Amino acid sequence: MQTSFPPEALTDPAMRASEAVIRKCVHCGFCTATCPTYVLLGDELDSPRGRIYLIKDMLENQREPSAEVVRHVDRCLSCLSCMTTCPSGVNYMHLVDHARAYIEEHYERPRSERLFRRLLAAILPYPERFRWALTLAPLGKPLRPLLSAIKPLRPLAAMLDLAPARIPAPAPAQSTRLPARKGRVALLQGCAEPVLRPEFRAATVRLLERCGHEVVFAPNEGCCGALVHHMGREEAAREAARRNVDAWITEIERAPLDAILVTASGCGTTIKDYGFLLRDDPAYADKAAQISALALDVSEYLARIDLPQAGPKGVTVAYHPACSLQHGQKVTEAPKRLLAQAGYTVRTPAEAHLCCGSAGTYNILQAEIANQLGQRKADHLDRLDADVVATGNVGCATQIARFSQAPVVHTVELLDWATGGPKPAALKHLPQE
C-alpha cells in the first residue's frame, strides 16, 4: 500500500513502525474471510483491511480521530487471525496497538466511557482489587436489567454477567524450592487468572515438580500489561513491562532460568513482545529482548520435556485454541499433541480459527458482539459431544463456560491428571480411569 506520511511525522519511531506495516498491505482481502467482526457484521470497515485504511488516513494526516474511526477500531478483538491469514506478513498487531494509543491521546471519549475505562485499568490488573470487586458483584446482580437498559452502564451489566457465582479461595504463589534436577523455570503469577481459576497454576506447579523442575515466582512481578495496552494506555503497559523485566532479571541473576512460563496465552503474547514494546528504551531494550526470548507458553515447554505417561482413557476433549496462542504465538500443535499422548481423544471444532469473544476486556466493552461470538463458539464445541473443553487462556475459559454445556478446564489440568495429579474439580462427574 502506498503511503505519504510527512517527513516530520516519521521522526516518531511509532509512526515509522506503523508506516512500514501499512506499506506491506497489498489490499488482497484474504484477512476479511477470517476476521470475526467482518464475518458477523459484514462491514468492510470492520475488517482488518478496512481498519488499515482508516488507521492509515488517521495517522498519515495526523487527524483527530473521528467517532467512526474509534468505533471500528474499538470493535477489533486483536485476535490476530488476520496475521495468520495474511500472505504479505502485515504485522497488524503493532499497527492496531499504535492506533489505540493514538486514539487514547487524541480522542476525548464520552465521560462515562472514560470513567469506566479508568475503572477497568485501576482494578483488573491488580488481583486483590479484582477479588474485592468480585465480592461486590452479588449486590449488583438485582440491578442488572436496569444497567443493561442504560447504554452508558451496559459494561457494568456485562461485568456482572462475567462474575463467577463463587470466588475461589486465593492460592498464594510459593516457589517450590525443589532442586532443579532437570530445569529451573519462572511462572507468571498473572492478575485475573489467580483470582478466577487458581487451579490452573496449581496444576502447572504439580506437573513441573513431577517432571523434576524447580518453579519460582519472581517477587514484585505483576500484570503483564496486556489489559491496559489494548485500551491504548501505552505508558502504563510499558511500566508494567519494565517492572516485570526487572523482576525476572533479578531472578536470573540469582540462578539461570530455562524459561519464563505463562499459563494465560493472552499474557504470553504480550510478554513475547516486550522486546518491541521497549525497543526505544535504552535502559530496557536489551533486557526486554532477553525476557521475550525466554518467554514460552506452558504447552511449548511441556512439549520439550519428558512427561510421565499414565493417561486416563475414555475421555474426549474438545480443544479450543485460544487466538493469542494460535495466532499471536503460532503455537498450534503442541497442546493437541500433548493431550493425545496423555491418552485423551482430542477433537477440534469447526471455525477453530475464530475468536470466542473474550479478548481481554472486549467481552465487557463490546459485550453484544462478544456474546454472539461466545455462543457461536460454544455451539461448535458442543457439537463435538466431548466430555470436557480444554483451552490455554483464562479469558477463553471464562467466556466459553458461560455458553457451553461442557465443563471448561486448562490443558495443563488434564495433563496433570493424566500423569498422577488430582482430577480437575470440574470433572468430578467423570470416572477416574
C-alpha positions in Angstrom: 0.0 0.0 0.0 1.4 3.4 -1.0 1.9 5.9 1.8 2.6 9.6 2.0 3.5 10.3 5.6 5.1 13.7 6.0 8.8 13.5 6.9 8.2 15.2 10.3 5.8 12.5 11.3 8.3 9.8 10.6 10.7 11.2 13.2 8.4 9.4 15.6 9.5 5.8 16.0 5.9 4.6 16.4 4.9 6.4 13.2 7.8 4.8 11.3 6.9 1.4 12.5 3.2 1.8 11.5 4.2 3.2 8.1 6.3 0.1 7.5 3.4 -2.1 8.4 0.9 -0.3 6.2 3.3 -0.5 3.2 3.3 -4.3 3.4 -0.5 -4.5 2.9 -1.4 -5.4 -0.7 -5.2 -5.0 -0.5 -5.7 -8.7 -1.1 -8.6 -9.1 1.3 -7.7 -12.6 2.5 -8.0 -11.2 6.0 -11.7 -10.5 5.7 -12.6 -14.2 5.5 -11.1 -14.9 8.9 -11.9 -11.7 10.8 -14.7 -12.4 13.4 -16.2 -9.0 13.3 -16.4 -9.0 9.5 -17.9 -12.5 9.5 -20.6 -11.2 11.9 -21.2 -7.7 10.7 -20.3 -7.8 7.0 -18.9 -4.3 7.1 -15.6 -3.7 5.2 -14.6 -1.2 7.9 -14.9 -3.9 10.5 -12.3 -6.0 8.7 -8.5 -5.7 9.0 -8.2 -4.3 5.5 -10.9 -1.6 6.3 -9.3 -0.7 9.6 -5.9 -0.4 7.9 -7.4 2.2 5.5 -9.0 4.1 8.4 -5.8 4.0 10.5 -3.6 5.0 7.5 -5.8 8.0 6.9 -5.8 9.0 10.6 -2.0 8.6 11.2 -0.8 9.8 7.8 -2.8 13.1 8.1 -2.4 13.3 11.8 -6.1 13.7 12.1 -8.1 14.0 15.3 -9.8 10.6 15.5 -13.4 10.6 14.4 -16.1 8.8 16.3 -16.5 6.4 13.3 -12.8 5.5 13.3 -12.8 4.9 17.0 -15.9 2.7 16.8 -14.4 0.5 14.2 -11.0 0.3 15.9 -12.7 -0.5 19.2 -14.6 -3.3 17.6 -11.3 -5.1 16.7 -10.8 -8.1 19.0 -7.0 -8.1 18.4 -7.5 -11.9 17.9 -4.8 -11.7 15.2 -6.4 -14.2 12.9 -5.7 -11.8 10.1 -2.0 -12.2 10.7 -2.2 -16.0 10.3 -4.1 -15.5 7.0 -2.1 -12.6 5.6 0.3 -13.7 2.8 2.3 -10.4 3.0 3.4 -10.5 6.6 1.5 -7.4 7.7 2.0 -7.0 11.5 -1.5 -5.9 12.2 -0.9 -6.3 16.0 1.6 -3.5 16.1 -0.5 -1.3 13.9 -3.7 -1.6 15.8 -1.9 -1.2 19.1 -0.4 2.1 17.8 -3.8 3.2 16.6 -5.3 2.6 20.0 -2.5 4.6 21.7 -3.1 7.4 19.2 -6.8 7.4 19.9 -6.2 7.4 23.7 -4.0 10.5 23.3 -6.0 12.5 20.7 -9.7 11.5 21.2 -12.0 12.6 24.0 -14.4 9.8 24.7 -17.7 10.4 26.4 -17.3 10.9 30.1 -19.0 7.6 31.0 -16.6 5.7 28.8 -13.5 7.5 30.2 -14.6 6.7 33.7 -15.3 3.1 33.0 -12.0 2.5 31.2 -10.2 4.1 34.1 -12.1 1.8 36.5 -11.0 -1.3 34.5 -7.4 -0.1 34.4 -7.4 0.5 38.1 -9.0 -2.9 39.1 -8.4 -5.7 36.7 -4.5 -5.7 36.7 -4.5 -6.0 40.5 -5.6 -9.4 41.9 -6.6 -8.1 45.4 -8.6 -5.2 43.9 -10.2 -7.6 41.4 -11.1 -10.0 44.1 -12.7 -7.3 46.2 -14.7 -6.0 43.2 -16.0 -9.6 42.5 -17.2 -9.8 46.1 -19.5 -6.9 45.4 -21.0 -8.4 42.3 -23.9 -10.2 44.1 -25.0 -6.8 45.4 -25.3 -5.6 41.8 -27.0 -8.6 40.3 -30.5 -7.3 41.0 -29.7 -4.1 39.1 -28.6 -5.9 36.0 -31.8 -5.4 34.0 -31.7 -1.7 34.7 -28.0 -1.4 33.9 -28.4 -3.2 30.6 -31.2 -0.8 29.6 -29.0 2.3 30.0 -26.4 2.4 27.3 -23.5 4.0 29.3 -24.0 1.4 32.0 -24.1 -1.7 29.8 -20.4 -2.5 30.5 -21.3 -2.8 34.2 -24.1 -5.3 33.2 -21.5 -7.2 31.2 -19.2 -7.4 34.2 -22.0 -8.8 36.3 -22.6 -11.4 33.6 -19.0 -12.5 33.8 -18.7 -12.5 37.6 -18.5 -16.1 38.9 -21.1 -17.4 41.3 -18.4 -18.4 43.7 -14.9 -16.8 44.1 -12.2 -19.5 44.6 -10.1 -19.2 47.7 -6.8 -17.4 47.0 -3.7 -19.6 46.4 -0.6 -17.7 47.3 2.3 -18.1 44.9 5.2 -20.0 46.6 8.4 -21.2 45.0 8.7 -25.0 45.1 12.4 -24.7 46.2 13.0 -28.2 44.8 16.4 -29.0 43.4 16.4 -28.1 39.7 17.3 -31.6 38.6 16.0 -31.1 35.1 15.3 -27.4 34.9 14.5 -24.2 36.6 11.6 -22.0 35.4 9.8 -18.9 36.5 6.0 -19.0 36.3 4.0 -15.8 35.6 1.6 -15.2 38.5 -0.8 -13.1 36.5 -3.7 -10.9 37.6 -7.1 -12.3 36.6 -6.2 -16.0 36.4 -5.2 -16.4 40.1 -8.5 -14.9 41.1 -10.8 -16.7 38.7 -9.0 -20.0 38.2 -6.2 -20.6 40.7 -6.3 -24.3 39.9 -4.5 -23.6 36.6 -1.3 -22.5 38.3 -1.6 -25.2 41.0 -1.8 -27.9 38.3 1.2 -26.4 36.4 3.3 -26.4 39.5 2.5 -30.0 40.4 3.2 -31.2 36.8 6.5 -29.4 36.6 7.6 -30.7 40.0 6.7 -34.2 38.9 9.0 -33.7 35.9 11.9 -32.6 38.1 11.7 -28.9 37.7 12.1 -26.1 40.2 9.4 -23.5 39.8 10.0 -19.9 41.1 7.8 -16.9 41.3 9.7 -13.6 41.0 9.0 -11.1 43.7 7.5 -7.8 42.6 6.3 -9.3 39.3 2.7 -8.2 38.3 0.3 -7.9 35.5 1.9 -8.3 32.1 0.4 -5.1 30.8 -1.9 -6.6 28.2 -5.1 -5.2 29.6 -4.0 -1.6 29.6 -2.0 -2.0 26.4 -5.2 -3.0 24.5 -7.0 0.0 25.9 -4.4 2.3 24.4 -2.7 3.1 27.7 0.8 2.7 26.2 2.8 4.2 29.1 1.0 2.1 31.7 1.8 -1.0 29.6 5.5 0.0 29.4 5.6 0.5 33.1 4.2 -3.0 33.7 6.8 -4.4 31.2 9.7 -2.6 33.0 8.5 -3.9 36.4 8.4 -7.5 35.2 11.7 -7.3 33.3 13.3 -6.0 36.5 11.7 -8.8 38.5 12.8 -11.6 36.1 16.3 -10.2 35.5 16.8 -10.2 39.3 15.7 -13.8 39.4 18.0 -14.7 36.6 20.9 -13.1 38.5 20.1 -15.5 41.4 20.3 -18.5 39.2 19.8 -19.1 35.4 16.2 -19.7 34.2 15.5 -22.2 31.4 12.2 -20.4 30.6 9.6 -17.9 31.8 6.4 -19.9 31.6 2.9 -18.4 31.0 -0.4 -20.3 31.5 -2.5 -17.4 30.1 -1.8 -17.2 26.4 -3.0 -13.6 26.2 -0.3 -12.6 28.6 2.2 -14.8 26.8 1.7 -12.9 23.5 2.4 -9.6 25.3 5.5 -10.8 27.1 6.9 -12.2 24.0 6.5 -8.7 22.5 8.3 -6.9 25.4 11.3 -6.5 23.1 9.3 -4.5 20.7 7.3 -2.6 23.3 10.5 -1.3 25.0 12.7 -1.2 21.9 13.3 2.6 22.2 14.1 2.5 25.9 17.9 2.5 26.2 17.8 1.2 29.8 15.5 -1.7 29.0 15.7 -2.6 25.3 18.3 -5.4 25.6 16.9 -6.8 28.9 13.3 -6.8 27.4 14.5 -8.7 24.4 16.2 -11.2 26.7 13.0 -11.7 28.6 10.9 -12.1 25.4 13.3 -14.8 24.2 12.8 -16.7 27.4 9.0 -16.5 27.5 7.1 -19.6 26.5 3.6 -20.8 26.7 3.4 -23.7 29.2 2.4 -26.1 26.4 5.5 -25.2 24.4 7.8 -26.0 27.3 5.9 -29.3 28.2 6.3 -30.4 24.6 10.1 -30.1 25.0 10.4 -32.3 28.1 9.6 -35.8 29.0 6.2 -36.2 30.7 5.2 -39.3 32.7 2.8 -41.4 30.7 -0.3 -42.7 32.6 -3.3 -41.2 30.8 -6.9 -41.7 31.8 -8.8 -43.5 29.0 -12.2 -42.9 27.5 -12.2 -39.1 28.0 -13.0 -37.0 24.9 -11.6 -33.5 24.9 -12.8 -30.6 22.7 -9.7 -28.4 22.3 -10.3 -24.7 21.9 -7.2 -23.0 20.5 -7.0 -19.5 22.1 -6.4 -16.8 19.5 -3.5 -15.4 21.4 -1.9 -18.9 21.3 -2.7 -20.0 17.7 -2.5 -16.6 16.0 -0.4 -14.5 18.4 2.2 -17.1 19.3 1.8 -19.5 16.4 1.5 -22.4 18.9 -1.0 -24.8 17.2 0.0 -28.4 17.5 1.7 -28.8 20.9 -1.4 -28.7 23.1 -3.3 -31.2 21.0 -0.3 -33.5 20.7 0.3 -33.4 24.4 -3.3 -34.3 25.2 -3.3 -37.1 22.7 0.0 -38.5 24.1 -1.6 -38.4 27.5 -4.4 -40.7 26.4 -7.2 -38.4 25.6 -9.3 -38.4 22.4 -8.9 -34.9 21.0 -11.4 -33.1 18.8 -11.3 -29.6 17.3 -14.4 -27.6 16.4 -15.4 -26.0 13.1 -14.3 -22.4 12.8 -11.4 -23.1 15.3 -9.7 -20.0 13.9 -12.4 -17.7 15.0 -12.3 -15.9 18.4 -14.6 -16.8 21.3 -15.2 -13.1 22.0 -13.2 -12.9 25.3 -10.2 -10.8 24.1 -9.2 -9.2 27.4 -11.8 -6.5 28.2 -13.6 -7.0 24.9 -16.4 -9.0 26.4 -17.0 -6.1 28.8 -16.6 -3.1 26.4 -18.2 -4.8 23.3 -20.5 -7.3 25.1 -23.0 -7.6 22.3 -20.5 -8.8 19.7 -18.6 -10.8 22.3 -21.8 -12.7 23.3 -22.6 -13.6 19.7 -19.1 -14.9 19.2 -19.2 -16.8 22.5 -22.5 -18.5 21.6 -21.2 -19.4 18.1 -18.0 -20.9 19.6 -19.9 -22.8 22.2 -22.3 -24.2 19.6 -19.4 -25.6 17.6 -17.7 -27.1 20.7 -20.9 -28.7 21.9 -21.5 -30.4 18.6 -18.3 -32.4 19.3 -20.1 -34.2 22.1 -17.0 -34.1 24.3 -16.6 -34.7 28.0 -14.7 -31.5 28.6 -13.4 -28.4 26.8 -9.7 -27.6 27.1 -8.1 -24.3 26.4 -4.9 -22.4 27.3 -6.3 -19.0 28.4 -8.3 -17.9 31.4 -10.3 -15.4 29.4 -11.4 -18.1 26.9 -12.2 -20.4 29.8 -14.4 -17.8 31.4 -16.2 -16.8 28.2 -16.8 -20.3 26.9 -18.1 -21.6 30.3 -20.9 -19.1 30.0 -22.3 -20.6 26.9 -21.0 -24.2 26.6 -22.8 -27.3 28.1 -19.4 -29.0 28.8 -17.1 -28.0 31.7 -14.0 -26.0 30.7 -10.5 -26.6 32.0 -7.0 -25.6 31.2 -5.0 -28.0 29.0 -2.4 -28.4 31.8 -5.1 -29.6 34.3 -5.7 -32.6 32.1 -2.0 -33.3 31.6 -1.6 -33.1 35.4 -4.4 -35.5 35.9 -3.1 -37.9 33.3 0.3 -38.0 34.9 -0.7 -38.7 38.5 -2.3 -35.4 39.7 -5.8 -35.0 41.0 -8.8 -35.0 38.8 -9.9 -31.4 37.9 -12.7 -30.3 40.1 -14.8 -29.5 37.1 -14.6 -33.2 36.1 -15.8 -34.9 39.3 -18.6 -36.5 37.3 -16.2 -38.5 35.2 -14.7 -41.9 36.2 -11.0 -41.8 37.3 -10.0 -44.2 34.5 
